[in-house]
Amino acid sequence: MGKKADLSPLQEIDGYIGSAIVDSSSGMTLAMDGGGQTLNIETAAAGNTDVVAKKREVMKKLKLNDKIEDILISLHKQYHLIRLLESNDAMFVYLALDRSKANLGMARSELNQFEKGLEL
């Protein structure tokens, strides 16, 4: 990754808690923002590496000839979005949102636009 990725545009998404860019092959967090007292972004982002790996494993067993676009984890109080990069599906953007303030459809759309403009 050349320059450090700027995650600040994601802060504009309603309900934003935090975000990260993660290497799914190593679990290494390459950039992160937010979280604070609410959520340890580094731990959450690295842990989601396992989610991505398991989904890929299941897809392989099912012989699905497809790619993961995003993964949504809905908690009672939060949404966790994992969006694999189109330009490099070994990397993903992780986004945590306060469910009471977020609009899931808009958040997915804004995350998609962010991902398309991301240069690593």
Backbone as XML, in Angstrom:
<?xml version="1.0"?>
<chain id="A" units="angstrom">
  <residue number="1" name="MET">
    <atom name="N" x="0.861" y="-1.159" z="0.000"/>
    <atom name="CA" x="0.000" y="0.000" z="0.000"/>
    <atom name="C" x="0.904" y="1.217" z="0.000"/>
  </residue>
  <residue number="2" name="GLY">
    <atom name="N" x="0.793" y="2.053" z="-0.993"/>
    <atom name="CA" x="1.626" y="3.231" z="-1.142"/>
    <atom name="C" x="1.446" y="4.213" z="0.002"/>
  </residue>
  <residue number="3" name="LYS">
    <atom name="N" x="0.478" y="5.092" z="-0.115"/>
    <atom name="CA" x="0.200" y="6.052" z="0.964"/>
    <atom name="C" x="-0.869" y="5.474" z="1.883"/>
  </residue>
  <residue number="4" name="LYS">
    <atom name="N" x="-0.896" y="5.981" z="3.090"/>
    <atom name="CA" x="-1.895" y="5.508" z="4.050"/>
    <atom name="C" x="-3.292" y="5.850" z="3.535"/>
  </residue>
  <residue number="5" name="ALA">
    <atom name="N" x="-4.170" y="4.867" z="3.553"/>
    <atom name="CA" x="-5.527" y="5.068" z="3.055"/>
    <atom name="C" x="-6.276" y="6.045" z="3.954"/>
  </residue>
  <residue number="6" name="ASP">
    <atom name="N" x="-7.035" y="6.926" z="3.354"/>
    <atom name="CA" x="-7.820" y="7.928" z="4.071"/>
    <atom name="C" x="-9.222" y="7.381" z="4.294"/>
  </residue>
  <residue number="7" name="LEU">
    <atom name="N" x="-9.512" y="7.017" z="5.520"/>
    <atom name="CA" x="-10.821" y="6.482" z="5.868"/>
    <atom name="C" x="-11.811" y="7.563" z="6.280"/>
  </residue>
  <residue number="8" name="SER">
    <atom name="N" x="-11.363" y="8.819" z="6.341"/>
    <atom name="CA" x="-12.219" y="9.898" z="6.840"/>
    <atom name="C" x="-13.535" y="10.070" z="6.077"/>
  </residue>
  <residue number="9" name="PRO">
    <atom name="N" x="-13.621" y="9.802" z="4.758"/>
    <atom name="CA" x="-14.934" y="9.937" z="4.105"/>
    <atom name="C" x="-16.006" y="9.026" z="4.711"/>
  </residue>
  <residue number="10" name="LEU">
    <atom name="N" x="-15.589" y="7.913" z="5.292"/>
    <atom name="CA" x="-16.559" y="6.987" z="5.893"/>
    <atom name="C" x="-17.191" y="7.567" z="7.154"/>
  </residue>
  <residue number="11" name="GLN">
    <atom name="N" x="-16.527" y="8.534" z="7.774"/>
    <atom name="CA" x="-17.054" y="9.174" z="8.983"/>
    <atom name="C" x="-18.384" y="9.885" z="8.714"/>
  </residue>
  <residue number="12" name="GLU">
    <atom name="N" x="-18.657" y="10.201" z="7.450"/>
    <atom name="CA" x="-19.890" y="10.897" z="7.069"/>
    <atom name="C" x="-21.104" y="9.975" z="7.028"/>
  </residue>
  <residue number="13" name="ILE">
    <atom name="N" x="-20.882" y="8.669" z="7.101"/>
    <atom name="CA" x="-21.998" y="7.723" z="7.055"/>
    <atom name="C" x="-22.739" y="7.778" z="8.388"/>
  </residue>
  <residue number="14" name="ASP">
    <atom name="N" x="-24.055" y="7.915" z="8.316"/>
    <atom name="CA" x="-24.868" y="7.980" z="9.534"/>
    <atom name="C" x="-24.617" y="6.766" z="10.420"/>
  </residue>
  <residue number="15" name="GLY">
    <atom name="N" x="-24.371" y="7.017" z="11.704"/>
    <atom name="CA" x="-24.155" y="5.949" z="12.668"/>
    <atom name="C" x="-22.724" y="5.439" z="12.732"/>
  </residue>
  <residue number="16" name="TYR">
    <atom name="N" x="-21.807" y="6.122" z="12.040"/>
    <atom name="CA" x="-20.409" y="5.679" z="11.981"/>
    <atom name="C" x="-19.813" y="5.452" z="13.373"/>
  </residue>
  <residue number="17" name="ILE">
    <atom name="N" x="-19.219" y="4.287" z="13.560"/>
    <atom name="CA" x="-18.470" y="3.976" z="14.779"/>
    <atom name="C" x="-16.985" y="3.889" z="14.459"/>
  </residue>
  <residue number="18" name="GLY">
    <atom name="N" x="-16.654" y="3.165" z="13.400"/>
    <atom name="CA" x="-15.252" y="3.020" z="13.032"/>
    <atom name="C" x="-15.100" y="2.207" z="11.763"/>
  </residue>
  <residue number="19" name="SER">
    <atom name="N" x="-13.867" y="2.189" z="11.249"/>
    <atom name="CA" x="-13.607" y="1.472" z="10.007"/>
    <atom name="C" x="-12.148" y="1.040" z="9.952"/>
  </residue>
  <residue number="20" name="ALA">
    <atom name="N" x="-11.871" y="0.136" z="9.034"/>
    <atom name="CA" x="-10.501" y="-0.339" z="8.847"/>
    <atom name="C" x="-10.351" y="-0.927" z="7.456"/>
  </residue>
  <residue number="21" name="ILE">
    <atom name="N" x="-9.113" y="-0.997" z="7.021"/>
    <atom name="CA" x="-8.768" y="-1.743" z="5.815"/>
    <atom name="C" x="-7.897" y="-2.892" z="6.289"/>
  </residue>
  <residue number="22" name="VAL">
    <atom name="N" x="-8.260" y="-4.099" z="5.869"/>
    <atom name="CA" x="-7.638" y="-5.301" z="6.405"/>
    <atom name="C" x="-7.152" y="-6.202" z="5.280"/>
  </residue>
  <residue number="23" name="ASP">
    <atom name="N" x="-5.997" y="-6.802" z="5.502"/>
    <atom name="CA" x="-5.456" y="-7.830" z="4.607"/>
    <atom name="C" x="-6.034" y="-9.158" z="5.084"/>
  </residue>
  <residue number="24" name="SER">
    <atom name="N" x="-6.902" y="-9.761" z="4.293"/>
    <atom name="CA" x="-7.594" y="-10.968" z="4.738"/>
    <atom name="C" x="-6.689" y="-12.191" z="4.773"/>
  </residue>
  <residue number="25" name="SER">
    <atom name="N" x="-5.541" y="-12.143" z="4.131"/>
    <atom name="CA" x="-4.642" y="-13.295" z="4.169"/>
    <atom name="C" x="-3.851" y="-13.346" z="5.472"/>
  </residue>
  <residue number="26" name="SER">
    <atom name="N" x="-3.596" y="-12.192" z="6.081"/>
    <atom name="CA" x="-2.802" y="-12.149" z="7.315"/>
    <atom name="C" x="-3.592" y="-11.668" z="8.530"/>
  </residue>
  <residue number="27" name="GLY">
    <atom name="N" x="-4.724" y="-11.001" z="8.304"/>
    <atom name="CA" x="-5.482" y="-10.403" z="9.403"/>
    <atom name="C" x="-4.919" y="-9.069" z="9.842"/>
  </residue>
  <residue number="28" name="MET">
    <atom name="N" x="-3.885" y="-8.598" z="9.143"/>
    <atom name="CA" x="-3.231" y="-7.342" z="9.506"/>
    <atom name="C" x="-4.089" y="-6.144" z="9.123"/>
  </residue>
  <residue number="29" name="THR">
    <atom name="N" x="-4.254" y="-5.229" z="10.077"/>
    <atom name="CA" x="-5.000" y="-4.001" z="9.824"/>
    <atom name="C" x="-4.045" y="-2.989" z="9.202"/>
  </residue>
  <residue number="30" name="LEU">
    <atom name="N" x="-4.346" y="-2.542" z="7.995"/>
    <atom name="CA" x="-3.471" y="-1.627" z="7.265"/>
    <atom name="C" x="-3.798" y="-0.169" z="7.535"/>
  </residue>
  <residue number="31" name="ALA">
    <atom name="N" x="-5.040" y="0.105" z="7.889"/>
    <atom name="CA" x="-5.477" y="1.457" z="8.251"/>
    <atom name="C" x="-6.710" y="1.292" z="9.117"/>
  </residue>
  <residue number="32" name="MET">
    <atom name="N" x="-6.879" y="2.195" z="10.080"/>
    <atom name="CA" x="-8.090" y="2.129" z="10.891"/>
    <atom name="C" x="-8.438" y="3.505" z="11.426"/>
  </residue>
  <residue number="33" name="ASP">
    <atom name="N" x="-9.720" y="3.654" z="11.773"/>
    <atom name="CA" x="-10.225" y="4.934" z="12.256"/>
    <atom name="C" x="-11.391" y="4.663" z="13.199"/>
  </residue>
  <residue number="34" name="GLY">
    <atom name="N" x="-11.483" y="5.455" z="14.250"/>
    <atom name="CA" x="-12.649" y="5.412" z="15.119"/>
    <atom name="C" x="-12.625" y="4.285" z="16.132"/>
  </residue>
  <residue number="35" name="GLY">
    <atom name="N" x="-13.807" y="3.942" z="16.564"/>
    <atom name="CA" x="-13.979" y="2.888" z="17.555"/>
    <atom name="C" x="-14.069" y="3.427" z="18.962"/>
  </residue>
  <residue number="36" name="GLY">
    <atom name="N" x="-12.966" y="4.027" z="19.427"/>
    <atom name="CA" x="-12.933" y="4.614" z="20.766"/>
    <atom name="C" x="-13.331" y="3.626" z="21.837"/>
  </residue>
  <residue number="37" name="GLN">
    <atom name="N" x="-14.156" y="4.085" z="22.783"/>
    <atom name="CA" x="-14.623" y="3.244" z="23.892"/>
    <atom name="C" x="-15.672" y="2.222" z="23.430"/>
  </residue>
  <residue number="38" name="THR">
    <atom name="N" x="-16.300" y="2.493" z="22.292"/>
    <atom name="CA" x="-17.394" y="1.646" z="21.815"/>
    <atom name="C" x="-16.934" y="0.309" z="21.266"/>
  </residue>
  <residue number="39" name="LEU">
    <atom name="N" x="-15.819" y="0.306" z="20.518"/>
    <atom name="CA" x="-15.411" y="-0.896" z="19.803"/>
    <atom name="C" x="-13.917" y="-0.858" z="19.503"/>
  </residue>
  <residue number="40" name="ASN">
    <atom name="N" x="-13.216" y="-1.940" z="19.795"/>
    <atom name="CA" x="-11.808" y="-2.057" z="19.429"/>
    <atom name="C" x="-11.759" y="-2.442" z="17.945"/>
  </residue>
  <residue number="41" name="ILE">
    <atom name="N" x="-11.549" y="-1.448" z="17.105"/>
    <atom name="CA" x="-11.599" y="-1.645" z="15.649"/>
    <atom name="C" x="-10.542" y="-2.653" z="15.183"/>
  </residue>
  <residue number="42" name="GLU">
    <atom name="N" x="-9.348" y="-2.561" z="15.720"/>
    <atom name="CA" x="-8.278" y="-3.468" z="15.287"/>
    <atom name="C" x="-8.638" y="-4.928" z="15.567"/>
  </residue>
  <residue number="43" name="THR">
    <atom name="N" x="-9.137" y="-5.202" z="16.752"/>
    <atom name="CA" x="-9.533" y="-6.570" z="17.106"/>
    <atom name="C" x="-10.706" y="-7.045" z="16.250"/>
  </residue>
  <residue number="44" name="ALA">
    <atom name="N" x="-11.707" y="-6.191" z="16.094"/>
    <atom name="CA" x="-12.880" y="-6.550" z="15.291"/>
    <atom name="C" x="-12.502" y="-6.796" z="13.835"/>
  </residue>
  <residue number="45" name="ALA">
    <atom name="N" x="-11.692" y="-5.912" z="13.285"/>
    <atom name="CA" x="-11.293" y="-6.036" z="11.880"/>
    <atom name="C" x="-10.490" y="-7.311" z="11.655"/>
  </residue>
  <residue number="46" name="ALA">
    <atom name="N" x="-9.528" y="-7.564" z="12.515"/>
    <atom name="CA" x="-8.700" y="-8.772" z="12.367"/>
    <atom name="C" x="-9.556" y="-10.027" z="12.531"/>
  </residue>
  <residue number="47" name="GLY">
    <atom name="N" x="-10.500" y="-10.000" z="13.471"/>
    <atom name="CA" x="-11.376" y="-11.150" z="13.677"/>
    <atom name="C" x="-12.265" y="-11.441" z="12.486"/>
  </residue>
  <residue number="48" name="ASN">
    <atom name="N" x="-12.622" y="-10.413" z="11.757"/>
    <atom name="CA" x="-13.464" y="-10.611" z="10.578"/>
    <atom name="C" x="-12.719" y="-11.283" z="9.434"/>
  </residue>
  <residue number="49" name="THR">
    <atom name="N" x="-11.412" y="-11.371" z="9.541"/>
    <atom name="CA" x="-10.626" y="-12.149" z="8.582"/>
    <atom name="C" x="-11.111" y="-13.600" z="8.584"/>
  </residue>
  <residue number="50" name="ASP">
    <atom name="N" x="-11.432" y="-14.110" z="9.784"/>
    <atom name="CA" x="-11.943" y="-15.482" z="9.899"/>
    <atom name="C" x="-13.307" y="-15.627" z="9.235"/>
  </residue>
  <residue number="51" name="VAL">
    <atom name="N" x="-14.141" y="-14.598" z="9.348"/>
    <atom name="CA" x="-15.465" y="-14.620" z="8.718"/>
    <atom name="C" x="-15.309" y="-14.747" z="7.196"/>
  </residue>
  <residue number="52" name="VAL">
    <atom name="N" x="-14.422" y="-13.931" z="6.628"/>
    <atom name="CA" x="-14.184" y="-13.956" z="5.187"/>
    <atom name="C" x="-13.641" y="-15.322" z="4.768"/>
  </residue>
  <residue number="53" name="ALA">
    <atom name="N" x="-12.678" y="-15.842" z="5.521"/>
    <atom name="CA" x="-12.071" y="-17.139" z="5.182"/>
    <atom name="C" x="-13.111" y="-18.262" z="5.230"/>
  </residue>
  <residue number="54" name="LYS">
    <atom name="N" x="-13.952" y="-18.268" z="6.251"/>
    <atom name="CA" x="-14.981" y="-19.311" z="6.366"/>
    <atom name="C" x="-15.999" y="-19.225" z="5.234"/>
  </residue>
  <residue number="55" name="LYS">
    <atom name="N" x="-16.395" y="-18.013" z="4.875"/>
    <atom name="CA" x="-17.358" y="-17.861" z="3.781"/>
    <atom name="C" x="-16.758" y="-18.361" z="2.470"/>
  </residue>
  <residue number="56" name="ARG">
    <atom name="N" x="-15.487" y="-18.049" z="2.248"/>
    <atom name="CA" x="-14.817" y="-18.552" z="1.036"/>
    <atom name="C" x="-14.748" y="-20.077" z="1.034"/>
  </residue>
  <residue number="57" name="GLU">
    <atom name="N" x="-14.488" y="-20.654" z="2.196"/>
    <atom name="CA" x="-14.408" y="-22.109" z="2.331"/>
    <atom name="C" x="-15.748" y="-22.755" z="1.994"/>
  </residue>
  <residue number="58" name="VAL">
    <atom name="N" x="-16.823" y="-22.198" z="2.523"/>
    <atom name="CA" x="-18.160" y="-22.732" z="2.250"/>
    <atom name="C" x="-18.501" y="-22.579" z="0.772"/>
  </residue>
  <residue number="59" name="MET">
    <atom name="N" x="-18.172" y="-21.435" z="0.198"/>
    <atom name="CA" x="-18.443" y="-21.226" z="-1.234"/>
    <atom name="C" x="-17.701" y="-22.252" z="-2.082"/>
  </residue>
  <residue number="60" name="LYS">
    <atom name="N" x="-16.477" y="-22.557" z="-1.706"/>
    <atom name="CA" x="-15.679" y="-23.545" z="-2.443"/>
    <atom name="C" x="-16.314" y="-24.933" z="-2.333"/>
  </residue>
  <residue number="61" name="LYS">
    <atom name="N" x="-16.741" y="-25.303" z="-1.117"/>
    <atom name="CA" x="-17.390" y="-26.606" z="-0.915"/>
    <atom name="C" x="-18.683" y="-26.718" z="-1.703"/>
  </residue>
  <residue number="62" name="LEU">
    <atom name="N" x="-19.389" y="-25.596" z="-1.827"/>
    <atom name="CA" x="-20.642" y="-25.582" z="-2.584"/>
    <atom name="C" x="-20.415" y="-25.430" z="-4.086"/>
  </residue>
  <residue number="63" name="LYS">
    <atom name="N" x="-19.156" y="-25.265" z="-4.464"/>
    <atom name="CA" x="-18.767" y="-25.078" z="-5.869"/>
    <atom name="C" x="-19.487" y="-23.879" z="-6.491"/>
  </residue>
  <residue number="64" name="LEU">
    <atom name="N" x="-19.587" y="-22.815" z="-5.677"/>
    <atom name="CA" x="-20.183" y="-21.575" z="-6.176"/>
    <atom name="C" x="-19.113" y="-20.819" z="-6.952"/>
  </residue>
  <residue number="65" name="ASN">
    <atom name="N" x="-19.369" y="-20.558" z="-8.179"/>
    <atom name="CA" x="-18.427" y="-19.819" z="-9.016"/>
    <atom name="C" x="-18.805" y="-18.345" z="-8.951"/>
  </residue>
  <residue number="66" name="ASP">
    <atom name="N" x="-18.462" y="-17.723" z="-7.837"/>
    <atom name="CA" x="-18.888" y="-16.355" z="-7.597"/>
    <atom name="C" x="-17.887" y="-15.687" z="-6.671"/>
  </residue>
  <residue number="67" name="LYS">
    <atom name="N" x="-18.029" y="-14.380" z="-6.491"/>
    <atom name="CA" x="-17.164" y="-13.623" z="-5.598"/>
    <atom name="C" x="-18.007" y="-12.970" z="-4.518"/>
  </residue>
  <residue number="68" name="ILE">
    <atom name="N" x="-17.411" y="-12.805" z="-3.353"/>
    <atom name="CA" x="-18.085" y="-12.099" z="-2.264"/>
    <atom name="C" x="-18.025" y="-10.605" z="-2.555"/>
  </residue>
  <residue number="69" name="GLU">
    <atom name="N" x="-19.165" y="-9.951" z="-2.515"/>
    <atom name="CA" x="-19.211" y="-8.498" z="-2.646"/>
    <atom name="C" x="-19.102" y="-7.871" z="-1.265"/>
  </residue>
  <residue number="70" name="ASP">
    <atom name="N" x="-20.039" y="-8.240" z="-0.405"/>
    <atom name="CA" x="-19.948" y="-7.781" z="0.975"/>
    <atom name="C" x="-20.618" y="-8.785" z="1.894"/>
  </residue>
  <residue number="71" name="ILE">
    <atom name="N" x="-20.319" y="-8.646" z="3.173"/>
    <atom name="CA" x="-20.890" y="-9.499" z="4.214"/>
    <atom name="C" x="-21.461" y="-8.560" z="5.269"/>
  </residue>
  <residue number="72" name="LEU">
    <atom name="N" x="-22.682" y="-8.823" z="5.698"/>
    <atom name="CA" x="-23.333" y="-8.014" z="6.715"/>
    <atom name="C" x="-23.540" y="-8.848" z="7.967"/>
  </residue>
  <residue number="73" name="ILE">
    <atom name="N" x="-23.131" y="-8.303" z="9.089"/>
    <atom name="CA" x="-23.406" y="-8.918" z="10.382"/>
    <atom name="C" x="-24.294" y="-7.934" z="11.133"/>
  </residue>
  <residue number="74" name="SER">
    <atom name="N" x="-25.518" y="-8.365" z="11.441"/>
    <atom name="CA" x="-26.479" y="-7.514" z="12.146"/>
    <atom name="C" x="-26.508" y="-7.911" z="13.612"/>
  </residue>
  <residue number="75" name="LEU">
    <atom name="N" x="-26.134" y="-6.981" z="14.450"/>
    <atom name="CA" x="-26.252" y="-7.170" z="15.891"/>
    <atom name="C" x="-27.466" y="-6.357" z="16.355"/>
  </residue>
  <residue number="76" name="HIS">
    <atom name="N" x="-27.883" y="-6.505" z="17.580"/>
    <atom name="CA" x="-29.022" y="-5.730" z="18.063"/>
    <atom name="C" x="-28.727" y="-4.233" z="18.074"/>
  </residue>
  <residue number="77" name="LYS">
    <atom name="N" x="-27.470" y="-3.858" z="18.347"/>
    <atom name="CA" x="-27.125" y="-2.447" z="18.458"/>
    <atom name="C" x="-26.204" y="-1.939" z="17.357"/>
  </residue>
  <residue number="78" name="GLN">
    <atom name="N" x="-25.656" y="-2.834" z="16.553"/>
    <atom name="CA" x="-24.690" y="-2.412" z="15.537"/>
    <atom name="C" x="-24.859" y="-3.204" z="14.245"/>
  </residue>
  <residue number="79" name="TYR">
    <atom name="N" x="-24.373" y="-2.592" z="13.169"/>
    <atom name="CA" x="-24.168" y="-3.289" z="11.903"/>
    <atom name="C" x="-22.665" y="-3.354" z="11.678"/>
  </residue>
  <residue number="80" name="HIS">
    <atom name="N" x="-22.198" y="-4.489" z="11.199"/>
    <atom name="CA" x="-20.805" y="-4.635" z="10.805"/>
    <atom name="C" x="-20.812" y="-5.042" z="9.333"/>
  </residue>
  <residue number="81" name="LEU">
    <atom name="N" x="-20.214" y="-4.213" z="8.501"/>
    <atom name="CA" x="-20.139" y="-4.470" z="7.060"/>
    <atom name="C" x="-18.710" y="-4.805" z="6.682"/>
  </residue>
  <residue number="82" name="ILE">
    <atom name="N" x="-18.560" y="-5.838" z="5.890"/>
    <atom name="CA" x="-17.263" y="-6.242" z="5.355"/>
    <atom name="C" x="-17.391" y="-6.169" z="3.845"/>
  </residue>
  <residue number="83" name="ARG">
    <atom name="N" x="-16.598" y="-5.322" z="3.225"/>
    <atom name="CA" x="-16.660" y="-5.160" z="1.762"/>
    <atom name="C" x="-15.313" y="-5.512" z="1.162"/>
  </residue>
  <residue number="84" name="LEU">
    <atom name="N" x="-15.286" y="-6.591" z="0.378"/>
    <atom name="CA" x="-14.046" y="-6.986" z="-0.284"/>
    <atom name="C" x="-13.747" y="-6.039" z="-1.433"/>
  </residue>
  <residue number="85" name="LEU">
    <atom name="N" x="-12.479" y="-5.704" z="-1.583"/>
    <atom name="CA" x="-12.097" y="-4.766" z="-2.632"/>
    <atom name="C" x="-12.159" y="-5.454" z="-3.991"/>
  </residue>
  <residue number="86" name="GLU">
    <atom name="N" x="-12.798" y="-4.789" z="-4.928"/>
    <atom name="CA" x="-12.867" y="-5.308" z="-6.287"/>
    <atom name="C" x="-11.477" y="-5.388" z="-6.904"/>
  </residue>
  <residue number="87" name="SER">
    <atom name="N" x="-10.642" y="-4.415" z="-6.573"/>
    <atom name="CA" x="-9.306" y="-4.343" z="-7.151"/>
    <atom name="C" x="-8.343" y="-5.369" z="-6.535"/>
  </residue>
  <residue number="88" name="ASN">
    <atom name="N" x="-8.676" y="-5.876" z="-5.350"/>
    <atom name="CA" x="-7.807" y="-6.835" z="-4.675"/>
    <atom name="C" x="-8.640" y="-7.542" z="-3.615"/>
  </residue>
  <residue number="89" name="ASP">
    <atom name="N" x="-9.206" y="-8.716" z="-3.946"/>
    <atom name="CA" x="-10.130" y="-9.361" z="-3.010"/>
    <atom name="C" x="-9.433" y="-10.020" z="-1.820"/>
  </residue>
  <residue number="90" name="ALA">
    <atom name="N" x="-8.112" y="-9.853" z="-1.708"/>
    <atom name="CA" x="-7.412" y="-10.269" z="-0.493"/>
    <atom name="C" x="-7.553" y="-9.192" z="0.584"/>
  </residue>
  <residue number="91" name="MET">
    <atom name="N" x="-8.074" y="-8.036" z="0.215"/>
    <atom name="CA" x="-8.235" y="-6.912" z="1.137"/>
    <atom name="C" x="-9.731" y="-6.615" z="1.292"/>
  </residue>
  <residue number="92" name="PHE">
    <atom name="N" x="-10.086" y="-6.107" z="2.470"/>
    <atom name="CA" x="-11.466" y="-5.671" z="2.661"/>
    <atom name="C" x="-11.528" y="-4.430" z="3.529"/>
  </residue>
  <residue number="93" name="VAL">
    <atom name="N" x="-12.640" y="-3.709" z="3.337"/>
    <atom name="CA" x="-12.951" y="-2.558" z="4.191"/>
    <atom name="C" x="-13.968" y="-3.057" z="5.207"/>
  </residue>
  <residue number="94" name="TYR">
    <atom name="N" x="-13.702" y="-2.758" z="6.453"/>
    <atom name="CA" x="-14.594" y="-3.114" z="7.545"/>
    <atom name="C" x="-15.218" y="-1.823" z="8.073"/>
  </residue>
  <residue number="95" name="LEU">
    <atom name="N" x="-16.526" y="-1.830" z="8.254"/>
    <atom name="CA" x="-17.249" y="-0.651" z="8.713"/>
    <atom name="C" x="-18.216" y="-1.052" z="9.825"/>
  </residue>
  <residue number="96" name="ALA">
    <atom name="N" x="-18.123" y="-0.376" z="10.964"/>
    <atom name="CA" x="-19.041" y="-0.611" z="12.080"/>
    <atom name="C" x="-19.953" y="0.601" z="12.243"/>
  </residue>
  <residue number="97" name="LEU">
    <atom name="N" x="-21.242" y="0.335" z="12.400"/>
    <atom name="CA" x="-22.246" y="1.391" z="12.504"/>
    <atom name="C" x="-23.155" y="1.172" z="13.708"/>
  </residue>
  <residue number="98" name="ASP">
    <atom name="N" x="-23.610" y="2.268" z="14.293"/>
    <atom name="CA" x="-24.624" y="2.242" z="15.335"/>
    <atom name="C" x="-25.959" y="1.999" z="14.629"/>
  </residue>
  <residue number="99" name="ARG">
    <atom name="N" x="-26.570" y="0.881" z="14.913"/>
    <atom name="CA" x="-27.786" y="0.475" z="14.208"/>
    <atom name="C" x="-28.926" y="1.471" z="14.378"/>
  </residue>
  <residue number="100" name="SER">
    <atom name="N" x="-29.018" y="2.123" z="15.539"/>
    <atom name="CA" x="-30.123" y="3.050" z="15.791"/>
    <atom name="C" x="-30.012" y="4.327" z="14.956"/>
  </residue>
  <residue number="101" name="LYS">
    <atom name="N" x="-28.825" y="4.618" z="14.429"/>
    <atom name="CA" x="-28.605" y="5.850" z="13.659"/>
    <atom name="C" x="-28.343" y="5.587" z="12.176"/>
  </residue>
  <residue number="102" name="ALA">
    <atom name="N" x="-28.079" y="4.348" z="11.828"/>
    <atom name="CA" x="-27.657" y="4.023" z="10.460"/>
    <atom name="C" x="-28.832" y="3.697" z="9.548"/>
  </residue>
  <residue number="103" name="ASN">
    <atom name="N" x="-28.651" y="4.004" z="8.280"/>
    <atom name="CA" x="-29.547" y="3.571" z="7.217"/>
    <atom name="C" x="-28.734" y="2.553" z="6.418"/>
  </residue>
  <residue number="104" name="LEU">
    <atom name="N" x="-29.068" y="1.282" z="6.573"/>
    <atom name="CA" x="-28.247" y="0.220" z="6.007"/>
    <atom name="C" x="-28.090" y="0.326" z="4.488"/>
  </residue>
  <residue number="105" name="GLY">
    <atom name="N" x="-29.160" y="0.617" z="3.791"/>
    <atom name="CA" x="-29.087" y="0.745" z="2.333"/>
    <atom name="C" x="-28.147" y="1.862" z="1.906"/>
  </residue>
  <residue number="106" name="MET">
    <atom name="N" x="-28.282" y="3.004" z="2.561"/>
    <atom name="CA" x="-27.395" y="4.140" z="2.246"/>
    <atom name="C" x="-25.949" y="3.821" z="2.620"/>
  </residue>
  <residue number="107" name="ALA">
    <atom name="N" x="-25.752" y="3.177" z="3.765"/>
    <atom name="CA" x="-24.397" y="2.834" z="4.202"/>
    <atom name="C" x="-23.720" y="1.894" z="3.207"/>
  </residue>
  <residue number="108" name="ARG">
    <atom name="N" x="-24.444" y="0.914" z="2.725"/>
    <atom name="CA" x="-23.867" y="-0.012" z="1.734"/>
    <atom name="C" x="-23.515" y="0.728" z="0.449"/>
  </residue>
  <residue number="109" name="SER">
    <atom name="N" x="-24.394" y="1.627" z="0.025"/>
    <atom name="CA" x="-24.139" y="2.408" z="-1.179"/>
    <atom name="C" x="-22.904" y="3.301" z="-1.003"/>
  </residue>
  <residue number="110" name="GLU">
    <atom name="N" x="-22.820" y="3.974" z="0.137"/>
    <atom name="CA" x="-21.675" y="4.866" z="0.393"/>
    <atom name="C" x="-20.378" y="4.077" z="0.541"/>
  </residue>
  <residue number="111" name="LEU">
    <atom name="N" x="-20.448" y="2.909" z="1.148"/>
    <atom name="CA" x="-19.255" y="2.063" z="1.272"/>
    <atom name="C" x="-18.805" y="1.579" z="-0.098"/>
  </residue>
  <residue number="112" name="ASN">
    <atom name="N" x="-19.755" y="1.243" z="-0.958"/>
    <atom name="CA" x="-19.452" y="0.836" z="-2.327"/>
    <atom name="C" x="-18.739" y="1.955" z="-3.077"/>
  </residue>
  <residue number="113" name="GLN">
    <atom name="N" x="-19.246" y="3.178" z="-2.968"/>
    <atom name="CA" x="-18.620" y="4.321" z="-3.635"/>
    <atom name="C" x="-17.217" y="4.584" z="-3.084"/>
  </residue>
  <residue number="114" name="PHE">
    <atom name="N" x="-17.063" y="4.471" z="-1.776"/>
    <atom name="CA" x="-15.750" y="4.658" z="-1.156"/>
    <atom name="C" x="-14.758" y="3.625" z="-1.698"/>
  </residue>
  <residue number="115" name="GLU">
    <atom name="N" x="-15.204" y="2.380" z="-1.733"/>
    <atom name="CA" x="-14.337" y="1.286" z="-2.195"/>
    <atom name="C" x="-13.900" y="1.498" z="-3.637"/>
  </residue>
  <residue number="116" name="LYS">
    <atom name="N" x="-14.782" y="1.965" z="-4.480"/>
    <atom name="CA" x="-14.437" y="2.193" z="-5.894"/>
    <atom name="C" x="-13.384" y="3.279" z="-6.060"/>
  </residue>
  <residue number="117" name="GLY">
    <atom name="N" x="-13.370" y="4.256" z="-5.152"/>
    <atom name="CA" x="-12.399" y="5.349" z="-5.233"/>
    <atom name="C" x="-11.124" y="5.089" z="-4.454"/>
  </residue>
  <residue number="118" name="LEU">
    <atom name="N" x="-11.049" y="3.966" z="-3.775"/>
    <atom name="CA" x="-9.911" y="3.676" z="-2.923"/>
    <atom name="C" x="-8.713" y="3.240" z="-3.750"/>
  </residue>
  <residue number="119" name="GLU">
    <atom name="N" x="-7.580" y="3.855" z="-3.474"/>
    <atom name="CA" x="-6.336" y="3.482" z="-4.156"/>
    <atom name="C" x="-5.353" y="2.976" z="-3.121"/>
  </residue>
  <residue number="120" name="LEU">
    <atom name="N" x="-4.936" y="1.729" z="-3.287"/>
    <atom name="CA" x="-3.958" y="1.135" z="-2.366"/>
    <atom name="C" x="-2.663" y="0.838" z="-3.083"/>
  </residue>
</chain>
